[in-house]
Amino acid sequence: MAWNCGKPAARTLTPDEVLSIAEAGQRVGCKEVLFSLGERPELQHALAREHLRRLG
């Protein structure tokens, strides 16, 4: 589920993708992870709003 707000790498991760990244970090000893959508992207981008709505 990708969306682009003018930045080619910008996208919304699915819950499974988030878990996969967190588990990979845990395997190599990471203790913390930060996932960020920025400051209320749903107010600025219709596509982000739709993706977040679908994800619940």
NORTA-V431477 format. One record per pair of residues at least 12 apart in sequence whose C-alpha atoms are under 6 Angstrom apart, sorted by the first residue. I is the first residue (numbers start at 1). J is the second residue. D is the distance in whole Angstrom. If there is no record, write none. Layout:
i=I j=J d=D
i=I j=J d=D
This chain:
none
